[in-house]
Structures are given as C-alpha cells and as structure tokens.
Amino acid sequence: MLRRIRGAPPRYWLVGVVVLFFVGFPTVISSFLASEWAQALILAIAIMGLNILVGYSGQLSLGHGAFMALGAYTSAILAHHFKMDIVATIPIAGLLTGLVGFVFGIPALRLSALYLALATFALAVVTPSLIKRPAELTGGVQGIILTQPDPPGFAQSAYGFLTGTAMTSDQWIYYICLFCALILFWFAWNLVRHRPGRAMRAIRDGEVAAAASGVNIAGYKTLAFGISAFYAGIAGGLFALAAGFVSPDTFPVSLSIQLLVGAVVGGLASIPGPLLGAVFAYFLPIESNQWVPSQSWIPDQIAATVKNAGPAVTYGAVLILIMIFAPNGIVGLLYRGYVALNRRLRGAADRETGQMPPNPQTV
Amino acid sequence: MQAFLQQVISGIAIGGVFASLALALVLIYNAMGLVNFAQGEMAMLATFAAYALINRGMSYWIALPVTLVLAFGGGIVIQRVVIRPAEKAPILALVIITLGLATLLNGLAGFIFGYVPRSFPSAFSAQTVDLLGVFISYRDLGVIGVSGLVLLAVYLLLQRTTVGLTLRAAAHHPEASRLLGVQVSWMLALGWGLASAVGAVSGIMVAPILLLEPNMMQSIIIYAFAAAVLGGIESPLGAVLGGLIVGVTVNLAGAYLPFVGGDLQLAVGLAIIIVVLIIRPNGLFGRAAARRV
C-alpha cells in the first residue's frame, strides 16, 4: 500500500494536494468567502459538463445556462412547493436535466455543429422569458426564495471536533458543493479515459472515420449531451441551494457565455481545465469590481462604467485572445511550458527519443 | 380583417429589419461558412455611431450614409484584426471568436455610452396614412422602403458588378480565384465590411422602435437567425423572404395567440429555428449539403 502511494505518478500527488487544499480551505477563511468559493465550485461543475460536450465530443453548446436554470428551478420547486429537503432535490435536478439534455441531443444529432451552436444560443436568450411564464410554479419575475439548511448534527460535531469552531450554514453548503465536485470530476476523469471518452474524441476528430471504426455516433453524441446536461443540472441545483433563491434574471445569456469562457480559458478537453477556468470566470468580475473603485487614479465615473461593462469587455477579449493564441487554454499553456522546460533540461537527446505528442487542437 | 392586415403590414416592416440582419449573416456565411454571432452587436455599435453623429447636429440623411461607411470600415477592421489570425482554425473556434467579439462589443458600447436606453430619431413620422382602408404609419412604410432599397442595392452589387462577381468567386472557389489573381483574403474583408454595413441598416431602422441601448439587438439577432435558417442559410433571397415571414409570424402570434402575448414572441423565434432545423434543415431555398469524406 505504502509503496503504491510512493510510486504514484506526480500528478496524483498534485491531485491530492489540491483536494486537501479545498477540504481545509474553508476552515481558515470567513464564512462569506466560503460561500463565494462554493459558487466557484458550482461553476466548475457546470463548466466540466460543458467541457465534456464541447472539449471531448466536439459539439458546441452556447446554452448551458438554460440547463443550469432547469436544474436550479427543479430543486427550488421541489423544495418550495413539495417541501422536500433541498439537499435531497439536487440528484433529482441532475437526473431530470440530464434526461432533458439526452432528449434535446436527439434532434441535435441531425444538426451540423454550427446549427447546434445557433439553436442553443437562441435557447439561452429565450430562457429568462420562458421561466417567467408559468408564474404560479416558478414565482414569475420575483422567483423563489429558499431557506438555507443548517448543518446536520454529525457535520457540526465533526467540524467542531476538528477545528474547535462552530460550522456555519455557508460552510456546510461549501462542503456539499465540494463533495459533488469531487465525485463529478472523478467521474469525468474516468469517463474520458475509457471507452466512452475515446469514442467521443474519435467522433470529434473525424466523424466518418469514427463511424467506419464501429463507433456508435448517435449513441455517444446523445450520451455526451445527456451527461453534460446532468452536470449542468447538478450545478443548477447546487446554485439554488447556495444562493438561497432563483429568479429568471440569474440565468441570462451572459451566464452561458461565462460558462464558455471558463471552459475555453481553463482548457478544453482537459480535466483540471474547468476548475481553473471556473476560478477565473467567477472571481474576475468580483475582484475587478473590488479593485477598480479602490484605485484613486481611476476617475469615479469610469470606475462606475467598469463595474457594468468590465466583465463583458474582459470576457470577450479573453475569448478572442485565447482562441487565437492559446486554443488549449491555461492547461495547454502550462503543458507547453512543461514540455519546453523538459526539453531544455534534457538537452538535445530528447529529439531522438521522440517528443511528447503535440496537444491536439480540440475546437 | 382590417386589424389583421395592419398586423401583417407592421410584421412586414419589422420583417424588413430582420431581413437586413439575416442578409448580413448570409453574406458572411457564404464568404467563410461561419455564422457571425457578433452581427447584431456590430449593428448596435453602428447605430450608436449614428446616434452620436445626429446628436452632434448632423442631419439624419447625411448621418445615415456616413454611418454605413463607418460600419463598412469597421467590418473590414474586425475581419483583419480578429478573424484573419484564426482563418485556418476549425469553424467552432471561429464561432467562439465571434461570440467573444459580440461580448466585447456589447461591453464596449456599455462602457462608452452606458446602459440607459436612449430614444433614437426616426426620419419618418409616426402618423398614419389610409391605404385601401388599412392604416399604415409612415414609419412602417419608411422601414419597408429603406430595407427594400438596401436589399436591392446588395443584389445589384453582387449580381451586376465586377466587385460582386469577384466577391462571389472568392467565396465559392477560393483556390481557383487565387490562381486568377483575386486577393481572396481582402475579398473576405470586403464581405465583412459589406455585411457590417447591411446589418447597420437594421440597427438604425429598429432603434426608433426599441430604444437604443447595448442589448438592443439581442432579440433581433435571434429573429435574424430564425430568418436566415428559414431561408436556407446560404441564400440571400431566402434570408429576405425568411425575414418577412418571421416578422409577420411573430407579429401575428403576439397579437392573436393569447399564450404568446408580448413576452413570449422571442420564443416564437426559437420555435421557428428548431422546427425548421428538425423538419427541413436546409431551409426553404438552401441546397442539401454534400459532405466530402
């Protein structure tokens, strides 16, 4: 056992460190920061779902915010109208959204990638007005306000035993999000390394060739859609839990763009990418909104517009720059740096021993 | 009956707006097989330019052509700066770039002009004229007239001039055109400029109706998508007819289907897109795409 651990490749160590960091982190930061990081983790889950669809199976969805909305409203409606425990509604939100995504994936099969992008984008734009319509169910424009759960007894006593402080509701929600994120990232990692992941990548890189090799194109494409929507649904359910409310305006088209930014910035077709991308996409507007007004050299009038327009400008610029200069995102850049460093360290010998395969461009 | 006809006429007027933007989408699709998600935001920015010009005291009928020239130049600049570096990238990467461009332009407009809706002047009065028992506003007539003029101009340019012929050649057979001495890359830039100018017309026509603000075109672009898809995304004529059909359909649905009303009109646009894509993915005038293995 010990030998197995010691012999593990370095990336396993890295994974362990990251997991420990996320487990220990909320015990040393404020409860408010913990709730912000919970939101970042939720975004990471949704982005991982998008990444499976866009990065691995090569289908572009610009409407994943709509799937998140479906998950969030499923949770909120079950908790509000049917008095269910909101934590218990999250798997239902995921499964229902996954099912809808699977069904949505069937007509999507007939569409070229371009048309799919177009249809999902239209879906994302229409979503807020669709939500408002069944007002007695969704609460209309006001949405639904939910009560956030208190940590259960076992969590409180365990947390109190380990840290000596009482667990807040925000910290409990953070750990629920972390738990879901860990399972879903682990699942994604396994998915892409095994038969379905290979099949999806084969379809992405050459649909005809994949079909000729006996890959069930329709099956895997709809499967990718279903799994991807499942992730978005879980993220939506967690969002309802963490935010404590849902309303049509929390799911604007810019949410779908934020998800795409996260997926592209972190690096498509990579497992750590969505986490990095989520941290970027979530904290960029928050941090810039705190930083800009605090700078005395920026006139107040400009600072006020930056608050509104800043995220859109940065997101847009980042999308363009990344797609032109680093299509594989942060992970791709790190990988390129790693390869270059390796080559520098090992010298010329590397050329004969064969280099690492270049990162394929995924989208 | 009269009310119905009036709805149809104002549907045609708004349909002319959709048609211009859809035509812009088709121009770029034909040039490089790409749906330009930033088309609406480009039109919105051009409309803000027109607003700024008119606000500085320029008359409407001078500001209009000046804006179109500006939009034309802006389109070329965008193609050179943003699209060309990724020309060889897969099409989905280009789609993401145009989406990034849309976000960027939206943010820039918000940054420069703010998010407060502004009223935009119209060259035509809102008074109505009695035409065979149907009351039509001069504004609707003006929108129909201007949109029709633009569409006619684009048709003549593409079909009756050397530049148009070269443009079409570069789009359809880039390799052969290059061998014949056509500068294909610049022709693409020209296509972007042209599309940008055509799209700008839709922005200027719709701004008096919707009030000018950075998110103004967000719903219009969905209708334009619906129009382009309905017409078959590579057919200019289809885009125009598609625009008119979408305009009339949406207007009638809003007026006569109680569950649609004013707030779900956009969902009608989405429904058109989805139904067309499922039943007839090549639209009314598109050809079935042959896939080369």
Interface residues (C-beta under 8 A of the other chain):
Chain A: V54 G58 L60 L62 P107 R110 L111 S112 A113 L114 Y115 A117 L118 A119 F121 A122 L123 V125 V126 S129 L130 K132 R133 V208 V253 S254 I257 L260 V264 T305 V306 N308 A309 G310 P311 A312 V313 T314 Y315 G316 A317 V318 L319 I320 M323 I324 P327 Q361 V363
Chain B: G33 L34 V35 F37 V82 P85 A86 A89 P90 I91 L92 A93 L94 V95 I96 I97 L99 G100 L101 A102 T103 L104 L105 N106 G107 L108 A109 G110 F111 G114 Y115 Q218 S219 I222 F225 A226 V229 D263 L264 L266 A267 G269 L270 I273 I274 L277 I278 P281 A289 R291 V293
